[in-house]
Amino acid sequence: MDHLHDIIPELSAEEKQVLATIRNVEGSAYRKEGTTMLLKADGSSVGMLSSGCLEGDLQCRIEDVHAKGPQAVSYDMRGYRELSWGEGTGCNGVIEVLLEPVTKALATSMRRMHAAVNQGKTVLRWTAAAGGGWFVCGEEPDEQAKQLAAQAAGMKRGSGRSSISDGQGEKIYVQTIRPKPRLFIFGSGPDARPLVQMAMRCGYEVTVLDWRPAYLDAVKNEVPEARQIPGFPDEWWRSTAFRNGDMAVVMTHHFERDREALVHLLQEPMAYIGVLGSKTRTKRLLQTEVLPEIITTPIGLSIGAEGPEEIAVSVVGQLIALQNSATANEVMA
């Protein structure tokens, strides 16, 4: 998952910073198009574009980018000669990186864009030699953005991000920026907490719902960044507004609470509803012999997982696979 959600709050024109984005890959690479990294003059950074082979060179370009403006740098990782870029990296492709100096205008624009994304909106950000901008998918764009939207609609977007050219041959880079994926975990027992931790580390916005204060206190101590909704199911629904693409895992270990959560979730626009336990138990929860297709039970990839930590890995792996599959089949315009 990209680090853009972590990068935008760090943007500042008060120090020399460079926004580095992979805008084209030919062959194989550690990260794909749309991956973004923030480089700072003090040597620190947020995110990563490679396994470490490009970052040192990119860091040395900060002064030049601020002096001359945006520039594209190409790295040929296909070589195996001594001192070649590809030596020991595991990559075998050509990577083109767009470098943009962080100005006050860029930081302001990105923050406004991020505010829209945090409201659950998907945006297209575009950059070209003459400048750039962004617009919300599904909303009425300005004339310049309309032309871009028409071009983007016909593109094959295998990674959800790509590069295109307009009628005059000018290269325009389009980056699709989606809301942070949201995961709702019903239950906060000892087996749920590793799942909260793993999902947070993989870039999910996690909300934990439980009626047991002691369990929620343990989550707060271990993963303070996770949102908590205490109380019983009727209180959960009053405090939660679900949106398209949300994911949920039901694991309270309480039959009636699991049933209440499951019945309500089936009325919401969820992308994934996972229920801990067997298909037999889940059928009993819904009093049916045929489960709705949206329900996954048992949860997680089939990796022979044992124990809370391994189960957490299998569940998050399943969520990532589902999410990437949906992104690959999506065309934004």
C-alpha positions in Angstrom: 0.0 0.0 0.0 1.3 3.5 -0.9 2.5 5.9 1.8 0.8 9.0 0.4 -1.6 9.2 3.3 1.4 9.4 5.7 3.3 11.8 3.4 0.7 14.6 2.9 0.7 15.6 6.6 4.5 15.9 6.5 4.6 18.3 3.5 6.2 21.6 4.2 7.5 24.5 2.1 9.5 25.7 5.1 12.3 23.2 4.4 13.6 21.7 1.2 11.5 18.7 0.3 11.0 16.7 -2.8 8.0 14.5 -3.7 9.2 11.5 -5.7 6.6 9.4 -7.6 7.2 6.4 -9.8 5.3 7.2 -13.0 6.3 4.4 -15.3 7.8 0.9 -15.0 9.0 -1.2 -17.9 9.7 -4.8 -16.8 9.8 -5.7 -13.1 10.4 -3.4 -10.1 10.1 -3.5 -6.3 7.3 -0.9 -6.4 4.8 0.0 -9.1 3.4 3.2 -10.8 1.9 5.6 -8.4 4.2 4.8 -5.5 5.2 8.0 -3.7 8.0 9.0 -1.4 8.9 12.2 0.4 12.6 13.2 0.6 13.8 15.8 3.1 17.0 17.8 3.1 17.9 16.6 6.5 18.2 13.1 5.2 14.9 11.7 6.5 12.1 10.5 4.4 8.6 9.0 4.4 7.8 6.0 2.3 10.1 4.1 -0.1 10.4 3.5 -3.9 12.8 0.6 -3.9 14.6 -1.8 -1.7 17.1 0.9 -1.0 19.0 1.2 -4.2 17.4 4.5 -5.6 16.9 6.5 -2.4 20.5 7.6 -2.0 20.7 9.0 -5.5 17.3 10.7 -5.2 18.3 12.3 -1.9 21.3 13.9 -3.7 18.9 15.6 -6.2 17.0 17.7 -3.7 19.0 20.9 -4.3 18.9 20.5 -8.0 15.1 19.9 -8.1 14.5 23.0 -6.0 16.8 25.0 -8.2 15.5 23.9 -11.6 12.0 22.7 -10.9 10.2 19.3 -11.6 12.2 16.7 -13.5 11.9 13.1 -14.5 14.8 10.6 -13.8 15.1 7.2 -15.3 16.9 4.2 -13.7 17.8 1.2 -15.7 17.7 -1.7 -13.3 18.3 -4.4 -15.9 22.1 -4.5 -15.7 24.2 -7.0 -13.7 27.5 -5.4 -14.2 29.6 -4.2 -11.3 28.1 -0.9 -9.9 25.1 -1.1 -12.2 21.7 0.0 -10.8 20.3 -3.5 -11.0 23.1 -5.2 -9.0 21.6 -7.2 -6.2 18.2 -5.4 -6.2 16.0 -8.2 -7.5 14.6 -5.8 -10.1 14.8 -6.2 -13.8 13.2 -3.2 -15.3 13.4 0.5 -16.1 11.9 2.9 -13.5 11.0 6.5 -14.3 10.6 8.7 -11.2 9.0 12.2 -11.2 10.6 14.6 -8.8 8.6 17.7 -7.7 9.9 20.4 -5.3 7.5 20.8 -2.4 6.3 24.4 -2.7 3.6 26.2 -0.7 1.2 25.8 -3.6 1.9 22.1 -4.0 1.5 21.5 -0.2 -1.8 23.4 -0.1 -3.2 21.6 -3.1 -2.2 18.2 -1.8 -3.8 18.9 1.6 -7.1 20.0 0.0 -6.9 16.8 -2.1 -6.3 14.7 1.0 -9.3 16.3 2.7 -11.5 15.1 -0.2 -9.9 11.6 0.0 -10.6 11.4 3.7 -14.2 12.1 3.0 -14.3 8.8 1.0 -13.8 10.3 -2.4 -11.4 9.0 -5.1 -9.4 11.6 -6.9 -7.2 11.7 -10.0 -4.1 13.8 -9.7 -2.3 14.8 -12.9 1.0 16.4 -13.7 2.5 17.6 -16.9 5.3 19.9 -18.0 3.1 22.9 -17.8 1.8 22.1 -14.3 -0.8 19.9 -12.7 -3.9 19.5 -10.6 -6.5 17.1 -9.4 -10.2 16.5 -9.5 -12.7 14.2 -7.7 -13.9 11.2 -9.7 -17.6 11.4 -10.4 -17.8 15.1 -9.9 -18.0 17.8 -12.6 -14.4 18.7 -13.5 -13.3 21.9 -15.2 -12.6 21.9 -19.0 -9.0 20.9 -18.7 -9.8 18.1 -16.4 -12.7 16.9 -18.7 -10.2 16.2 -21.5 -8.0 14.3 -19.1 -11.0 12.3 -17.7 -12.0 11.4 -21.3 -8.5 10.1 -22.0 -8.3 8.3 -18.6 -11.6 6.5 -19.1 -10.3 4.6 -22.1 -7.0 3.5 -20.5 -6.2 0.1 -19.3 -5.3 0.8 -15.6 -3.7 -2.5 -14.4 -2.4 -0.9 -11.3 -5.0 1.9 -11.1 -2.3 4.4 -12.1 -0.7 5.1 -15.5 0.8 7.6 -17.9 -0.9 9.0 -21.0 -0.1 11.4 -23.8 -2.4 14.1 -25.2 -3.0 15.1 -28.8 0.1 17.3 -28.9 2.3 14.5 -27.7 2.8 16.0 -24.2 3.3 13.4 -21.6 0.7 13.6 -18.8 1.0 11.4 -15.7 -2.2 10.4 -13.9 -2.2 9.1 -10.4 -5.3 7.6 -8.8 -5.6 8.3 -5.1 -8.2 6.3 -3.2 -9.4 6.7 0.4 -7.5 4.7 3.0 -9.2 1.3 3.2 -11.4 0.9 6.3 -11.6 -2.3 8.3 -14.2 -2.8 11.1 -13.4 -5.5 13.6 -16.3 -6.6 15.8 -14.7 -8.0 19.0 -11.4 -7.0 20.7 -10.4 -10.2 22.5 -6.8 -11.5 22.6 -7.1 -13.0 19.1 -8.5 -9.8 17.6 -5.7 -7.5 18.8 -2.9 -9.0 16.5 -5.3 -8.4 13.6 -5.8 -4.8 14.6 -2.0 -4.4 14.7 -1.3 -6.1 11.4 -4.0 -4.2 9.6 -2.8 -0.9 10.9 0.7 -1.6 9.8 -0.5 -2.5 6.3 -2.2 0.9 5.9 -5.8 0.2 7.0 -7.9 2.6 9.0 -9.2 0.3 11.7 -12.2 0.6 13.9 -12.8 -1.8 16.8 -16.3 -2.3 18.2 -17.0 -4.1 21.5 -19.2 -3.9 24.6 -16.4 -5.0 27.0 -14.4 -2.1 28.5 -11.5 -4.3 29.6 -10.9 -5.6 26.1 -11.1 -2.2 24.5 -8.6 -0.9 27.1 -6.2 -3.6 26.0 -6.6 -2.4 22.4 -6.0 1.2 23.4 -2.8 0.2 25.2 -1.5 -1.9 22.3 -2.8 0.1 19.3 -3.8 3.6 20.4 -4.2 4.7 16.8 -7.2 2.4 16.3 -10.6 4.0 16.6 -12.8 2.4 19.2 -16.6 2.3 19.5 -17.8 1.0 22.9 -21.2 -0.3 23.7 -23.8 -2.7 22.4 -24.9 -3.1 18.8 -27.5 -0.4 18.8 -24.8 2.0 19.9 -22.4 0.7 17.3 -24.8 1.6 14.5 -25.5 5.1 15.8 -21.8 5.8 15.8 -20.9 4.3 12.4 -21.6 5.3 8.8 -20.4 2.6 6.4 -19.5 3.4 2.8 -18.8 1.5 -0.4 -15.7 -0.6 -0.1 -15.6 -1.0 3.7 -14.5 -4.4 5.1 -15.5 -6.1 8.3 -14.5 -9.1 10.4 -16.9 -10.5 13.0 -15.1 -12.2 15.9 -16.7 -11.4 19.2 -17.0 -15.1 20.2 -20.5 -14.3 21.4 -23.2 -16.0 19.4 -25.9 -13.3 19.7 -23.5 -10.3 19.2 -22.0 -12.0 16.1 -25.5 -12.6 14.8 -26.6 -8.9 15.4 -23.4 -7.6 13.7 -23.8 -9.9 10.8 -27.4 -9.2 10.1 -26.7 -5.5 10.1 -23.6 -5.7 7.9 -25.6 -7.5 5.3 -27.6 -4.3 4.8 -24.5 -2.2 4.3 -22.4 -1.6 1.1 -19.5 -3.8 2.3 -16.8 -5.2 0.1 -15.9 -8.0 2.5 -17.6 -9.6 5.5 -15.5 -12.2 7.2 -16.8 -14.3 10.0 -14.4 -16.2 12.4 -15.4 -19.8 12.7 -16.8 -22.5 10.5 -19.4 -22.3 7.8 -21.7 -24.4 10.0 -21.6 -21.9 12.8 -22.1 -19.0 10.4 -25.2 -20.7 8.8 -26.6 -21.1 12.4 -26.0 -17.4 12.9 -28.1 -16.5 9.9 -30.5 -19.6 10.2 -29.9 -20.5 6.6 -28.4 -23.3 4.5 -27.1 -21.0 1.8 -24.7 -18.2 2.8 -24.7 -14.8 0.9 -21.8 -14.5 -1.5 -20.4 -11.5 0.4 -19.7 -13.6 3.5 -16.3 -15.3 3.8 -16.0 -18.0 6.4 -13.7 -19.4 7.6 -11.6 -16.2 7.2 -8.1 -15.8 5.9 -6.0 -17.3 3.2 -5.4 -21.1 3.4 -1.9 -21.1 4.7 -2.3 -23.5 7.6 -2.3 -20.6 10.1 -2.3 -21.4 13.8 -2.6 -18.9 16.6 -3.7 -15.3 16.6 -0.6 -13.9 14.9 -0.6 -16.3 12.0 -4.4 -16.0 11.5 -3.9 -12.2 11.5 -1.4 -12.6 8.7 -3.7 -14.8 6.7 -6.7 -12.4 7.1 -4.8 -9.3 6.1 -3.3 -11.2 3.2 -6.9 -12.0 2.1 -8.0 -8.4 2.4 -5.0 -7.2 0.4 -5.6 -9.7 -2.4 -9.3 -8.8 -2.6 -8.5 -5.1 -2.6 -5.8 -5.4 -5.3 -8.1 -7.5 -7.4 -10.8 -4.9 -7.2 -8.4 -2.1 -8.1 -7.0 -4.0 -11.1 -10.5 -4.3 -12.6 -11.5 -0.6 -11.9 -11.4 2.2 -14.4 -11.5 5.6 -12.8 -12.8 8.7 -14.7 
